[in-house]
Amino acid sequence: MEIRELRAFTAVAEEGSFSAAARRLHLSQSALSQTIRSLERQLGVRLLERHPVGVTATDAGSILLREARALLAQHDRALAAVTGQVEPGPATLRVGVPLELPGNLLPRALAEMSATFPQTRAEISHASSAAQLAALEAGHLDLALARECPGSPGYDAVLAAEEPLGVLLEADVAAERAGPGGVWLHQLANLEWAGFSRAEAPAWHDQVTATLRSHGISVRDQPEHGGQGGLIAEVKLAAVGTGTVFALAPPGWTTTLPDNVTWCPLAGTPLVRRTWAIWPAAARRRDLAAFVAALDITMPRSPGNDGKVDG
């Protein structure tokens, strides 16, 4: 049994319903139900009786509830003693995120943190990579999810997402140019890139523009877009729909595409967008550690690279 499973079971047993426990833990009801079923399978006993209006603990569940409360209290005291921190209380974790992020990334991290630290509330703010790193430096964020990683030894970082980028094109343009392997970058040389300002993520911008230029695509300076990092989806799609503009986007883009816009893979995978989770190296928050652990995709890193973006 894991601590998060015991916390989940305790919450359901104490609240008397999955919906109330899910709100308390900041989890989805389905994820919580899955955790309880897994725990029951591990133990080989039914822990809860399901009723139309809620749940009650079985005899085995009542025993586990009593023991779980004692174990969780002991666990929290032990960690507080080892780390020199007070026992967990209400807290806020301030997280910066870019305009576009893989759909399952935040929910997974929030669920993992909430299962272990139900009293921590995540405060999410959208900002460009540069704005996030500035906020981190100023102490206004606890964690940044940014497109590039600072070289300062004052920060720790893990790779949170890696997305091979494709291209958004007007449907007729896509039909003309897409082959079995997708669209080659040089086929976009007569189109304009709907991109982002260099001020929003300098290293990532330089990597993208260098790749585009090497394939014959002219790149002009892009204006800043309110500090969030790139055009909003509606503006980008409207521009692409004219047939004179292309935009870069990962597969499974969460925004619904209009009928006149198509996503195609880029042949040869010339562009891979990476998102890094970055936090102060001196941080000693266990709720932050739980959040980061759920984000880390564990990518091998070459000696001396230290996981920094290569753009």
VEXPADO-517157 format. One record per residue (C-alpha): residue number from 1; x, y, z. Coordinates in steps of 0.2 Angstrom, whole numbers, plus 5000, padded with zeros to 4 digits. Layout:
N
+------+------+-------+------+
: resi : east : north :   up :
+------+------+-------+------+
:  NUM :    X :     Y :    Z :
...
+------+------+-------+------+
This chain:
311
+------+------+-------+------+
: resi : east : north :   up :
+------+------+-------+------+
:    1 : 5000 :  5000 : 5000 :
:    2 : 5006 :  5018 : 4996 :
:    3 : 5003 :  5033 : 5006 :
:    4 : 4993 :  5041 : 4993 :
:    5 : 4981 :  5026 : 4993 :
:    6 : 4979 :  5027 : 5011 :
:    7 : 4975 :  5046 : 5010 :
:    8 : 4962 :  5042 : 4996 :
:    9 : 4954 :  5029 : 5006 :
:   10 : 4953 :  5039 : 5022 :
:   11 : 4946 :  5054 : 5013 :
:   12 : 4932 :  5043 : 5005 :
:   13 : 4928 :  5034 : 5022 :
:   14 : 4928 :  5051 : 5031 :
:   15 : 4917 :  5060 : 5019 :
:   16 : 4905 :  5046 : 5015 :
:   17 : 4905 :  5049 : 4997 :
:   18 : 4917 :  5049 : 4982 :
:   19 : 4912 :  5066 : 4975 :
:   20 : 4915 :  5075 : 4992 :
:   21 : 4932 :  5065 : 4994 :
:   22 : 4937 :  5070 : 4976 :
:   23 : 4933 :  5088 : 4980 :
:   24 : 4944 :  5087 : 4996 :
:   25 : 4958 :  5079 : 4987 :
:   26 : 4957 :  5089 : 4970 :
:   27 : 4955 :  5073 : 4960 :
:   28 : 4943 :  5067 : 4948 :
:   29 : 4930 :  5055 : 4954 :
:   30 : 4935 :  5042 : 4942 :
:   31 : 4953 :  5043 : 4947 :
:   32 : 4948 :  5041 : 4965 :
:   33 : 4937 :  5027 : 4962 :
:   34 : 4951 :  5018 : 4952 :
:   35 : 4962 :  5020 : 4967 :
:   36 : 4950 :  5013 : 4979 :
:   37 : 4946 :  4998 : 4968 :
:   38 : 4965 :  4995 : 4966 :
:   39 : 4967 :  4995 : 4985 :
:   40 : 4953 :  4983 : 4988 :
:   41 : 4961 :  4971 : 4975 :
:   42 : 4978 :  4972 : 4984 :
:   43 : 4970 :  4968 : 5000 :
:   44 : 4958 :  4955 : 4994 :
:   45 : 4943 :  4963 : 5004 :
:   46 : 4929 :  4975 : 5001 :
:   47 : 4933 :  4991 : 5011 :
:   48 : 4917 :  5001 : 5006 :
:   49 : 4899 :  4997 : 5004 :
:   50 : 4892 :  5007 : 4990 :
:   51 : 4875 :  5015 : 4992 :
:   52 : 4864 :  5026 : 4981 :
:   53 : 4868 :  5041 : 4992 :
:   54 : 4886 :  5037 : 4997 :
:   55 : 4897 :  5024 : 5005 :
:   56 : 4900 :  5017 : 5022 :
:   57 : 4916 :  5007 : 5028 :
:   58 : 4914 :  4989 : 5030 :
:   59 : 4921 :  4980 : 5045 :
:   60 : 4938 :  4978 : 5036 :
:   61 : 4937 :  4996 : 5030 :
:   62 : 4934 :  5002 : 5048 :
:   63 : 4949 :  4993 : 5054 :
:   64 : 4960 :  5000 : 5040 :
:   65 : 4953 :  5018 : 5043 :
:   66 : 4959 :  5017 : 5061 :
:   67 : 4976 :  5010 : 5056 :
:   68 : 4977 :  5022 : 5041 :
:   69 : 4974 :  5037 : 5052 :
:   70 : 4988 :  5032 : 5064 :
:   71 : 5000 :  5028 : 5050 :
:   72 : 4997 :  5044 : 5041 :
:   73 : 5000 :  5054 : 5057 :
:   74 : 5016 :  5045 : 5060 :
:   75 : 5022 :  5047 : 5042 :
:   76 : 5019 :  5066 : 5043 :
:   77 : 5028 :  5068 : 5060 :
:   78 : 5043 :  5057 : 5054 :
:   79 : 5045 :  5068 : 5038 :
:   80 : 5043 :  5084 : 5048 :
:   81 : 5056 :  5078 : 5060 :
:   82 : 5068 :  5073 : 5046 :
:   83 : 5066 :  5089 : 5036 :
:   84 : 5065 :  5101 : 5050 :
:   85 : 5048 :  5107 : 5044 :
:   86 : 5032 :  5109 : 5053 :
:   87 : 5018 :  5097 : 5050 :
:   88 : 5009 :  5100 : 5033 :
:   89 : 4996 :  5114 : 5034 :
:   90 : 4987 :  5124 : 5021 :
:   91 : 4999 :  5130 : 5007 :
:   92 : 4999 :  5137 : 4990 :
:   93 : 5010 :  5131 : 4976 :
:   94 : 5012 :  5145 : 4962 :
:   95 : 5015 :  5137 : 4945 :
:   96 : 5018 :  5146 : 4929 :
:   97 : 5013 :  5137 : 4913 :
:   98 : 5015 :  5142 : 4894 :
:   99 : 5000 :  5146 : 4883 :
:  100 : 5001 :  5128 : 4875 :
:  101 : 5004 :  5113 : 4886 :
:  102 : 5000 :  5094 : 4883 :
:  103 : 4982 :  5091 : 4890 :
:  104 : 4986 :  5077 : 4903 :
:  105 : 5002 :  5086 : 4910 :
:  106 : 4995 :  5097 : 4923 :
:  107 : 4980 :  5086 : 4929 :
:  108 : 4992 :  5071 : 4932 :
:  109 : 5004 :  5082 : 4942 :
:  110 : 4990 :  5090 : 4952 :
:  111 : 4982 :  5073 : 4956 :
:  112 : 4998 :  5066 : 4962 :
:  113 : 5002 :  5081 : 4973 :
:  114 : 4984 :  5082 : 4980 :
:  115 : 4983 :  5064 : 4984 :
:  116 : 4998 :  5066 : 4996 :
:  117 : 4996 :  5084 : 5001 :
:  118 : 4977 :  5088 : 5000 :
:  119 : 4979 :  5104 : 5009 :
:  120 : 4990 :  5112 : 4996 :
:  121 : 4981 :  5123 : 4983 :
:  122 : 4989 :  5125 : 4966 :
:  123 : 4988 :  5143 : 4959 :
:  124 : 4991 :  5142 : 4940 :
:  125 : 4996 :  5157 : 4930 :
:  126 : 4999 :  5158 : 4911 :
:  127 : 5015 :  5167 : 4905 :
:  128 : 5028 :  5166 : 4892 :
:  129 : 5044 :  5157 : 4896 :
:  130 : 5054 :  5173 : 4899 :
:  131 : 5041 :  5180 : 4910 :
:  132 : 5040 :  5164 : 4920 :
:  133 : 5059 :  5164 : 4923 :
:  134 : 5058 :  5182 : 4929 :
:  135 : 5044 :  5178 : 4941 :
:  136 : 5054 :  5163 : 4947 :
:  137 : 5069 :  5174 : 4950 :
:  138 : 5059 :  5187 : 4959 :
:  139 : 5051 :  5174 : 4970 :
:  140 : 5033 :  5176 : 4963 :
:  141 : 5033 :  5158 : 4957 :
:  142 : 5037 :  5142 : 4965 :
:  143 : 5038 :  5132 : 4949 :
:  144 : 5040 :  5137 : 4930 :
:  145 : 5035 :  5126 : 4915 :
:  146 : 5045 :  5134 : 4902 :
:  147 : 5052 :  5131 : 4884 :
:  148 : 5070 :  5133 : 4890 :
:  149 : 5080 :  5130 : 4905 :
:  150 : 5091 :  5143 : 4914 :
:  151 : 5110 :  5138 : 4915 :
:  152 : 5111 :  5145 : 4933 :
:  153 : 5116 :  5132 : 4947 :
:  154 : 5103 :  5141 : 4957 :
:  155 : 5089 :  5131 : 4948 :
:  156 : 5085 :  5112 : 4947 :
:  157 : 5075 :  5106 : 4932 :
:  158 : 5067 :  5090 : 4924 :
:  159 : 5061 :  5088 : 4907 :
:  160 : 5042 :  5088 : 4908 :
:  161 : 5036 :  5086 : 4890 :
:  162 : 5043 :  5083 : 4873 :
:  163 : 5032 :  5086 : 4858 :
:  164 : 5037 :  5083 : 4839 :
:  165 : 5029 :  5098 : 4830 :
:  166 : 5018 :  5097 : 4815 :
:  167 : 5011 :  5110 : 4805 :
:  168 : 4993 :  5118 : 4803 :
:  169 : 4989 :  5123 : 4785 :
:  170 : 4973 :  5128 : 4776 :
:  171 : 4965 :  5112 : 4770 :
:  172 : 4968 :  5115 : 4751 :
:  173 : 4986 :  5119 : 4754 :
:  174 : 4988 :  5104 : 4764 :
:  175 : 4980 :  5093 : 4751 :
:  176 : 4993 :  5100 : 4738 :
:  177 : 5008 :  5098 : 4748 :
:  178 : 5006 :  5083 : 4760 :
:  179 : 5014 :  5067 : 4756 :
:  180 : 5014 :  5050 : 4764 :
:  181 : 5027 :  5056 : 4777 :
:  182 : 5019 :  5073 : 4780 :
:  183 : 5024 :  5090 : 4774 :
:  184 : 5043 :  5094 : 4771 :
:  185 : 5048 :  5111 : 4778 :
:  186 : 5055 :  5117 : 4762 :
:  187 : 5037 :  5116 : 4754 :
:  188 : 5032 :  5130 : 4766 :
:  189 : 5045 :  5142 : 4759 :
:  190 : 5031 :  5154 : 4751 :
:  191 : 5021 :  5154 : 4767 :
:  192 : 5022 :  5166 : 4782 :
:  193 : 5025 :  5158 : 4799 :
:  194 : 5013 :  5163 : 4813 :
:  195 : 5025 :  5162 : 4827 :
:  196 : 5030 :  5170 : 4843 :
:  197 : 5041 :  5184 : 4848 :
:  198 : 5059 :  5181 : 4853 :
:  199 : 5057 :  5190 : 4869 :
:  200 : 5045 :  5177 : 4875 :
:  201 : 5058 :  5162 : 4874 :
:  202 : 5074 :  5168 : 4866 :
:  203 : 5083 :  5151 : 4865 :
:  204 : 5068 :  5141 : 4858 :
:  205 : 5064 :  5155 : 4846 :
:  206 : 5082 :  5155 : 4839 :
:  207 : 5081 :  5136 : 4837 :
:  208 : 5065 :  5137 : 4828 :
:  209 : 5070 :  5151 : 4817 :
:  210 : 5087 :  5144 : 4812 :
:  211 : 5078 :  5128 : 4807 :
:  212 : 5065 :  5137 : 4797 :
:  213 : 5078 :  5148 : 4788 :
:  214 : 5089 :  5133 : 4784 :
:  215 : 5074 :  5126 : 4774 :
:  216 : 5072 :  5142 : 4764 :
:  217 : 5058 :  5150 : 4775 :
:  218 : 5059 :  5169 : 4778 :
:  219 : 5056 :  5174 : 4796 :
:  220 : 5052 :  5191 : 4801 :
:  221 : 5051 :  5198 : 4819 :
:  222 : 5035 :  5194 : 4828 :
:  223 : 5027 :  5206 : 4840 :
:  224 : 5025 :  5202 : 4858 :
:  225 : 5007 :  5195 : 4862 :
:  226 : 5003 :  5201 : 4880 :
:  227 : 5017 :  5191 : 4889 :
:  228 : 5008 :  5174 : 4887 :
:  229 : 5019 :  5167 : 4874 :
:  230 : 5012 :  5166 : 4856 :
:  231 : 4996 :  5170 : 4847 :
:  232 : 4980 :  5164 : 4855 :
:  233 : 4973 :  5149 : 4845 :
:  234 : 4958 :  5158 : 4837 :
:  235 : 4970 :  5171 : 4830 :
:  236 : 4982 :  5158 : 4824 :
:  237 : 4969 :  5148 : 4816 :
:  238 : 4961 :  5163 : 4807 :
:  239 : 4978 :  5167 : 4800 :
:  240 : 4981 :  5149 : 4794 :
:  241 : 4964 :  5149 : 4786 :
:  242 : 4969 :  5162 : 4773 :
:  243 : 4980 :  5150 : 4764 :
:  244 : 4996 :  5161 : 4766 :
:  245 : 5001 :  5157 : 4783 :
:  246 : 5007 :  5141 : 4793 :
:  247 : 5008 :  5138 : 4811 :
:  248 : 5017 :  5125 : 4821 :
:  249 : 5008 :  5113 : 4833 :
:  250 : 5010 :  5096 : 4841 :
:  251 : 4999 :  5081 : 4837 :
:  252 : 4983 :  5080 : 4847 :
:  253 : 4982 :  5099 : 4848 :
:  254 : 4968 :  5102 : 4861 :
:  255 : 4960 :  5116 : 4851 :
:  256 : 4946 :  5110 : 4839 :
:  257 : 4951 :  5114 : 4821 :
:  258 : 4939 :  5123 : 4809 :
:  259 : 4934 :  5114 : 4793 :
:  260 : 4946 :  5124 : 4782 :
:  261 : 4962 :  5120 : 4793 :
:  262 : 4972 :  5104 : 4794 :
:  263 : 4986 :  5097 : 4805 :
:  264 : 5000 :  5088 : 4796 :
:  265 : 5016 :  5080 : 4803 :
:  266 : 5032 :  5087 : 4797 :
:  267 : 5042 :  5075 : 4788 :
:  268 : 5058 :  5070 : 4796 :
:  269 : 5053 :  5078 : 4813 :
:  270 : 5064 :  5093 : 4811 :
:  271 : 5057 :  5102 : 4827 :
:  272 : 5054 :  5095 : 4844 :
:  273 : 5047 :  5107 : 4857 :
:  274 : 5053 :  5103 : 4875 :
:  275 : 5045 :  5110 : 4891 :
:  276 : 5055 :  5110 : 4907 :
:  277 : 5049 :  5110 : 4925 :
:  278 : 5061 :  5123 : 4934 :
:  279 : 5062 :  5127 : 4952 :
:  280 : 5074 :  5135 : 4965 :
:  281 : 5088 :  5122 : 4969 :
:  282 : 5086 :  5128 : 4988 :
:  283 : 5067 :  5123 : 4988 :
:  284 : 5063 :  5110 : 5002 :
:  285 : 5044 :  5109 : 4999 :
:  286 : 5038 :  5091 : 4999 :
:  287 : 5022 :  5096 : 4989 :
:  288 : 5033 :  5103 : 4976 :
:  289 : 5043 :  5087 : 4975 :
:  290 : 5027 :  5077 : 4973 :
:  291 : 5022 :  5089 : 4959 :
:  292 : 5038 :  5088 : 4950 :
:  293 : 5039 :  5069 : 4952 :
:  294 : 5023 :  5067 : 4942 :
:  295 : 5030 :  5078 : 4928 :
:  296 : 5047 :  5070 : 4926 :
:  297 : 5048 :  5060 : 4910 :
:  298 : 5065 :  5054 : 4914 :
:  299 : 5075 :  5057 : 4898 :
:  300 : 5093 :  5051 : 4897 :
:  301 : 5105 :  5066 : 4897 :
:  302 : 5123 :  5067 : 4890 :
:  303 : 5137 :  5071 : 4902 :
:  304 : 5140 :  5090 : 4903 :
:  305 : 5123 :  5094 : 4896 :
:  306 : 5114 :  5094 : 4913 :
:  307 : 5097 :  5093 : 4904 :
:  308 : 5098 :  5110 : 4896 :
:  309 : 5089 :  5114 : 4880 :
:  310 : 5101 :  5112 : 4865 :
:  311 : 5094 :  5127 : 4856 :
+------+------+-------+------+
